[in-house]
Amino acid sequence: MKKLHDQTNCIHGPNHFEDPHGALTAPLYQSSTFKFANAAQGAARFAGEEAGYIYTRLGNPTTRELEEKLAQLEEMEDAAATATGMGAVSASVLSFLQQGDHLIASSALYGCSFALFAHMLPKFGIEVSFVDMTDLDALQAALKPNSKVLFAETPINPNMTVLDLSMLGQFAQKNGLISVIDNTFMTPLLQKPKHFGIDIVIHSATKYLNGHGDVVAGVVCGSKAHIETVKLTVLKDIGATISPHDAWLINRGLKTLHIRMQRHCESAQKVAEYLESHSKVERVYYPGLESHPGHRFIGNQMKSAGGVIAFEIKGTLADGEQFINATQLCTLAVSLGDPETLIQHPASMTHSPYTQEERLAAGISDGLIRISVGLEAVEDIISDLESAFLCI
């Protein structure tokens, strides 16, 4: 069969399930452990001499279906599913760092990723440098003899800065670093970091991949060797393993990923254009706008700009709070990628682990508001925002 399109692979995956009873949907293997035919088989599986399942923390057929599908979509050799998005973040770095090593991370990151790197890793003797990754000179200056891993998001949460993946991939390869990119905002349908020399791609599968706001999960995609290291060290021994039920739900969500992302992107573009033209908006951060510096990457690095918008309202922090509280259709909640449009205040919510000084250095102002544009009629979303603007 010829190579299939991503939207087809989202539904079928590399090993299209065939049930002996004719079930269209792959079953949920809600089992913690798996029986062996005899003691010799159990020993052979534990020794790695025979393929097969042992215990769900080590592997599960439902989880494996998800891993194979995500590896195919990211065009990587393999993948490891995790219990949360932060499970993917931690597994992607802890598997390859030890005491005395150095991590180079983007100065702007999701708040809990920042907290892990800034507060937890130094406790275990791992150095971390936060760098403006739009600046190659700054990256070069941060490099040390003990540098081992480079970690970044693009677009960056929440200010939507777009990083040049080709530059990061070349820099990492030239200097012997393992490069890790959080691709949550784009999904494999809009951006494939491997095409630009990136070693490991992670996702918070909680977001667009699942797409229904009822799961927390993550995934790490990479080479067979990298994923084997992730699975046999951090996932096995620390235990951030996804539940089979959550994996089953994400497999279900992936079937509509293509049409959902198309709608998210189309609606976000219209909302961003509306916000940019509004007299009460100071600035809009969305790569789909020609005014955004990251717009130049659309059509090559990124197929589209995604469904997340950040913007600043003219006025005080209190005006921003009043605006958020005045929305009725938009739901005041963190996360993104759900059918519902979600609105939140990063400085006091998702990025509260930053100090004010750290936030401002990362380009996250006190007045920044983030919207994850949902699947409602875009006219209704814009009408809700307009009504909220009338209250400030």
C-alpha positions as CSV (number, residue, x, y, z in Angstrom):
1,M,0.0,0.0,0.0
2,K,1.2,3.5,-0.8
3,K,2.1,5.9,2.0
4,L,-1.1,7.1,3.6
5,H,-2.0,10.7,4.7
6,D,-1.8,11.8,8.3
7,Q,-5.6,12.0,8.6
8,T,-5.9,8.4,7.6
9,N,-3.1,7.3,9.9
10,C,-4.9,9.1,12.8
11,I,-7.7,6.6,12.3
12,H,-6.0,3.4,11.4
13,G,-2.4,3.6,12.6
14,P,0.5,1.4,11.4
15,N,-1.0,-1.9,12.7
16,H,-4.7,-1.6,11.9
17,F,-6.5,-3.6,14.6
18,E,-8.2,-6.8,13.5
19,D,-10.4,-8.3,16.2
20,P,-11.2,-12.1,16.0
21,H,-14.8,-11.2,16.8
22,G,-15.1,-8.5,14.2
23,A,-15.2,-5.5,16.5
24,L,-14.6,-2.2,14.7
25,T,-13.0,-0.5,17.7
26,A,-10.0,-2.0,19.3
27,P,-10.8,-3.3,22.8
28,L,-9.6,-1.8,26.0
29,Y,-7.1,-4.1,27.8
30,Q,-8.0,-3.0,31.3
31,S,-5.6,-5.4,33.0
32,S,-2.8,-4.7,35.4
33,T,-1.0,-7.9,34.7
34,F,-0.7,-10.6,32.0
35,K,-0.6,-14.4,32.5
36,F,2.2,-16.7,31.2
37,A,1.7,-20.1,29.7
38,N,4.4,-21.5,32.0
39,A,7.4,-20.4,34.1
40,A,9.8,-20.6,31.2
41,Q,7.8,-18.1,29.2
42,G,7.6,-15.7,32.2
43,A,11.4,-15.9,32.6
44,A,11.9,-15.4,28.9
45,R,9.7,-12.3,28.8
46,F,11.4,-10.8,31.9
47,A,14.8,-11.5,30.3
48,G,13.7,-9.8,27.0
49,E,14.2,-13.0,25.1
50,E,10.5,-13.3,24.1
51,A,8.1,-10.6,23.0
52,G,4.9,-10.2,25.0
53,Y,3.3,-8.3,27.9
54,I,4.2,-8.7,31.5
55,Y,2.7,-5.9,33.6
56,T,0.9,-2.7,32.4
57,R,3.6,-0.4,33.9
58,L,6.0,-2.1,31.4
59,G,3.6,-2.3,28.5
60,N,0.0,-2.9,27.5
61,P,-1.7,-3.6,24.1
62,T,-4.0,-0.5,24.3
63,T,-1.1,1.7,25.3
64,R,1.1,0.2,22.5
65,E,-1.6,1.0,19.9
66,L,-1.3,4.6,21.0
67,E,2.5,4.6,21.0
68,E,2.7,3.1,17.5
69,K,0.2,5.6,16.1
70,L,2.0,8.7,17.6
71,A,5.4,7.4,16.4
72,Q,4.0,7.1,12.9
73,L,2.4,10.5,13.0
74,E,5.7,12.1,14.2
75,E,7.7,10.0,11.7
76,M,9.8,8.7,14.6
77,E,10.8,5.1,15.2
78,D,9.0,4.6,18.5
79,A,7.1,6.3,21.3
80,A,6.4,6.0,25.0
81,A,3.1,7.0,26.5
82,T,3.1,8.7,29.9
83,A,0.6,9.4,32.6
84,T,0.6,13.2,32.1
85,G,2.2,15.8,29.9
86,M,4.7,16.6,32.7
87,G,5.5,12.9,32.8
88,A,6.6,13.3,29.2
89,V,8.6,16.4,30.0
90,S,10.4,14.8,33.0
91,A,11.0,11.5,31.2
92,S,12.4,13.2,28.1
93,V,15.1,14.9,30.2
94,L,15.7,12.7,33.3
95,S,16.4,9.7,31.0
96,F,19.4,11.5,29.5
97,L,20.8,13.6,32.4
98,Q,22.7,12.8,35.5
99,Q,24.5,14.6,38.3
100,G,27.0,17.1,36.8
101,D,25.2,17.4,33.5
102,H,23.9,20.7,32.0
103,L,20.5,21.3,30.4
104,I,19.9,24.3,28.1
105,A,16.2,25.3,28.2
106,S,14.2,28.0,26.6
107,S,13.7,31.1,28.8
108,A,9.9,30.9,28.2
109,L,8.2,27.5,28.9
110,Y,5.1,26.1,30.4
111,G,5.1,27.0,34.1
112,C,5.5,23.4,35.4
113,S,8.3,22.6,32.9
114,F,10.0,25.8,34.2
115,A,9.5,24.7,37.8
116,L,11.0,21.3,37.1
117,F,14.1,22.7,35.5
118,A,14.6,25.7,37.8
119,H,13.8,24.2,41.1
120,M,13.9,20.4,41.0
121,L,16.8,19.5,38.7
122,P,19.4,21.6,40.6
123,K,18.6,19.6,43.8
124,F,20.1,16.6,42.0
125,G,23.2,18.3,40.8
126,I,22.0,19.1,37.3
127,E,22.8,22.6,36.0
128,V,20.2,24.5,33.9
129,S,20.6,27.6,31.8
130,F,17.5,29.4,30.5
131,V,18.2,31.0,27.1
132,D,16.4,33.1,24.5
133,M,16.3,30.5,21.8
134,T,15.6,33.0,19.0
135,D,19.2,34.1,19.5
136,L,21.9,31.8,18.2
137,D,24.6,33.8,19.9
138,A,22.8,33.4,23.3
139,L,22.6,29.6,22.7
140,Q,26.3,29.5,21.9
141,A,27.2,31.5,25.0
142,A,25.2,29.1,27.1
143,L,27.0,26.0,25.9
144,K,29.3,24.2,28.4
145,P,31.5,21.2,28.2
146,N,28.9,19.3,30.3
147,S,25.9,20.3,28.2
148,K,23.8,17.3,27.3
149,V,20.2,18.2,26.4
150,L,18.4,21.1,24.7
151,F,14.8,21.6,25.6
152,A,12.2,24.0,24.0
153,E,8.6,24.6,23.0
154,T,7.5,26.1,19.7
155,P,5.3,28.0,19.6
156,I,6.1,29.0,23.2
157,N,3.4,28.8,25.8
158,P,1.9,31.4,26.4
159,N,3.4,34.2,24.3
160,M,3.4,32.3,21.0
161,T,7.0,33.0,20.1
162,V,8.0,30.7,17.2
163,L,11.5,29.2,17.3
164,D,13.5,28.2,14.3
165,L,13.6,24.4,14.5
166,S,16.3,24.1,11.8
167,M,18.6,26.4,13.8
168,L,18.0,24.4,17.0
169,G,18.4,21.0,15.3
170,Q,21.7,22.1,13.7
171,F,23.0,23.6,16.9
172,A,22.2,20.5,18.9
173,Q,23.7,18.1,16.3
174,K,26.8,20.2,15.9
175,N,27.4,20.3,19.7
176,G,26.4,16.7,20.5
177,L,23.2,17.6,22.4
178,I,20.0,15.6,22.5
179,S,17.3,18.0,21.3
180,V,13.8,17.8,22.8
181,I,10.9,19.8,21.4
182,D,7.4,20.1,23.0
183,N,5.1,20.0,20.0
184,T,1.8,20.2,22.0
185,F,0.5,23.4,20.4
186,M,1.0,22.2,16.9
187,T,0.4,18.4,17.0
188,P,2.1,16.2,14.3
189,L,-0.5,17.4,11.8
190,L,0.8,21.0,11.8
191,Q,4.5,20.5,12.6
192,K,7.0,17.6,12.5
193,P,10.2,18.6,14.4
194,K,12.0,15.5,13.1
195,H,12.1,17.1,9.6
196,F,14.4,19.7,11.1
197,G,16.9,17.5,12.9
198,I,15.1,17.2,16.3
199,D,15.9,14.0,18.3
200,I,12.9,13.8,20.6
201,V,9.3,15.2,20.3
202,I,7.0,15.3,23.3
203,H,3.3,16.1,23.7
204,S,0.8,16.8,26.4
205,A,-1.7,14.3,25.0
206,T,-4.2,15.9,27.4
207,K,-4.6,18.7,24.8
208,Y,-5.3,18.3,21.1
209,L,-4.4,14.7,20.7
210,N,-7.2,13.6,23.0
211,G,-9.3,16.7,22.4
212,H,-12.2,16.2,24.7
213,G,-11.0,17.5,28.1
214,D,-11.4,14.2,29.9
215,V,-7.8,12.8,30.0
216,V,-4.4,13.7,31.3
217,A,-1.5,12.0,29.5
218,G,1.7,12.6,27.6
219,V,3.9,11.0,24.9
220,V,7.6,10.9,24.1
221,C,8.6,10.1,20.5
222,G,12.1,9.4,19.3
223,S,14.5,6.7,18.0
224,K,14.2,3.1,19.2
225,A,17.3,3.6,21.4
226,H,16.0,6.8,23.0
227,I,12.6,5.3,23.7
228,E,14.0,2.1,25.1
229,T,16.1,4.3,27.5
230,V,13.0,6.2,28.5
231,K,10.9,3.1,29.1
232,L,13.6,1.0,30.9
233,T,14.6,3.8,33.3
234,V,12.3,6.7,34.2
235,L,9.0,5.2,33.2
236,K,9.7,1.7,34.6
237,D,11.3,2.9,37.9
238,I,9.6,6.2,38.6
239,G,6.3,5.0,37.2
240,A,4.7,7.8,35.3
241,T,2.8,5.3,33.1
242,I,-0.4,6.0,31.3
243,S,-3.5,4.0,32.3
244,P,-4.9,1.7,29.5
245,H,-8.3,3.5,29.8
246,D,-6.7,6.9,29.1
247,A,-4.8,5.5,26.2
248,W,-8.0,4.1,24.8
249,L,-9.7,7.5,25.0
250,I,-6.8,9.2,23.3
251,N,-6.9,6.6,20.5
252,R,-10.6,7.5,20.1
253,G,-9.8,11.2,20.1
254,L,-7.1,10.8,17.5
255,K,-9.7,9.7,15.0
256,T,-11.1,13.2,14.7
257,L,-7.8,15.1,15.2
258,H,-7.6,16.2,11.6
259,I,-11.0,17.8,11.3
260,R,-10.7,19.3,14.8
261,M,-7.4,20.9,14.1
262,Q,-8.7,22.4,10.9
263,R,-11.6,24.0,12.7
264,H,-9.4,25.2,15.6
265,C,-7.0,26.9,13.2
266,E,-9.7,28.5,11.0
267,S,-11.6,29.9,14.0
268,A,-8.4,31.1,15.8
269,Q,-7.4,33.0,12.7
270,K,-10.7,34.8,12.7
271,V,-10.6,35.5,16.4
272,A,-7.0,36.8,16.2
273,E,-7.9,39.2,13.3
274,Y,-10.9,40.4,15.3
275,L,-8.7,41.1,18.4
276,E,-6.0,42.8,16.4
277,S,-8.6,45.3,15.0
278,H,-10.2,46.0,18.4
279,S,-9.5,49.4,19.9
280,K,-9.2,48.0,23.5
281,V,-6.5,45.5,22.5
282,E,-2.9,46.5,22.9
283,R,-1.3,43.6,21.1
284,V,-2.1,40.2,19.7
285,Y,0.3,37.2,19.7
286,Y,-0.7,34.8,17.0
287,P,1.6,33.5,14.2
288,G,-1.2,33.5,11.8
289,L,-1.1,37.3,11.7
290,E,1.3,39.0,9.4
291,S,2.3,41.3,12.2
292,H,3.7,38.4,14.2
293,P,7.4,37.6,13.7
294,G,6.7,33.9,13.6
295,H,4.4,34.3,10.6
296,R,7.4,33.6,8.3
297,F,7.5,30.0,9.4
298,I,4.0,29.2,8.2
299,G,4.1,27.2,5.0
300,N,7.5,25.7,5.8
301,Q,8.1,24.8,9.4
302,M,4.4,25.0,10.4
303,K,1.4,24.2,8.2
304,S,-0.8,26.6,10.2
305,A,-0.7,28.8,13.3
306,G,-2.7,26.5,15.6
307,G,-5.6,27.3,18.0
308,V,-4.0,29.3,20.8
309,I,-4.0,33.1,20.9
310,A,-2.4,35.5,23.5
311,F,-3.2,39.1,23.7
312,E,-2.9,42.2,26.0
313,I,-5.7,44.5,26.8
314,K,-5.2,48.3,27.0
315,G,-5.6,49.3,30.7
316,T,-4.8,47.8,34.0
317,L,-4.5,44.3,35.4
318,A,-7.9,44.8,37.0
319,D,-9.4,45.5,33.5
320,G,-8.0,42.2,32.3
321,E,-9.6,40.4,35.2
322,Q,-12.9,42.1,34.7
323,F,-12.8,41.2,31.0
324,I,-12.2,37.5,31.8
325,N,-14.9,37.4,34.4
326,A,-17.3,39.0,31.9
327,T,-17.1,36.2,29.3
328,Q,-20.0,33.8,29.3
329,L,-19.4,31.4,26.5
330,C,-15.6,31.3,27.0
331,T,-14.8,29.1,29.9
332,L,-12.4,30.3,32.6
333,A,-10.1,27.3,32.8
334,V,-6.5,26.3,32.1
335,S,-5.5,23.8,29.4
336,L,-6.1,23.9,25.7
337,G,-7.3,21.9,22.8
338,D,-10.8,21.1,24.1
339,P,-14.0,21.6,22.2
340,E,-14.8,24.4,24.6
341,T,-13.1,27.8,24.2
342,L,-10.9,28.3,27.3
343,I,-9.6,31.6,28.6
344,Q,-7.1,32.2,31.3
345,H,-4.5,34.5,32.9
346,P,-1.1,33.0,32.6
347,A,0.7,35.2,35.1
348,S,-1.6,34.1,38.0
349,M,-2.4,30.6,36.7
350,T,-0.4,28.4,34.3
351,H,2.9,30.4,34.7
352,S,2.6,31.2,38.4
353,P,5.7,29.1,39.2
354,Y,7.7,32.0,37.7
355,T,8.6,35.0,39.8
356,Q,7.5,38.3,38.4
357,E,11.1,39.0,37.3
358,E,11.4,35.6,35.6
359,R,8.1,36.1,33.8
360,L,8.9,39.5,32.5
361,A,12.3,38.2,31.3
362,A,10.4,35.4,29.5
363,G,8.0,37.9,27.8
364,I,5.0,37.0,30.0
365,S,3.4,40.3,31.1
366,D,0.9,40.7,34.0
367,G,-1.7,41.7,31.5
368,L,-1.4,38.8,29.1
369,I,-4.5,36.7,28.4
370,R,-4.5,33.4,26.6
371,I,-7.4,31.9,24.7
372,S,-7.6,28.3,23.4
373,V,-10.2,28.7,20.6
374,G,-12.6,25.9,20.7
375,L,-15.1,24.3,18.2
376,E,-18.1,26.5,18.8
377,A,-19.3,28.7,16.0
378,V,-16.7,31.4,15.7
379,E,-19.4,34.1,15.4
380,D,-20.5,33.1,18.9
381,I,-16.9,33.2,20.3
382,I,-16.4,36.7,18.9
383,S,-19.8,37.9,20.2
384,D,-18.9,36.7,23.7
385,L,-15.5,38.6,23.5
386,E,-17.2,41.7,22.3
387,S,-19.7,41.6,25.1
388,A,-16.8,41.3,27.6
389,F,-15.0,44.3,26.1
390,L,-18.1,46.4,26.7
391,C,-17.7,45.7,30.4
392,I,-14.3,47.3,30.7
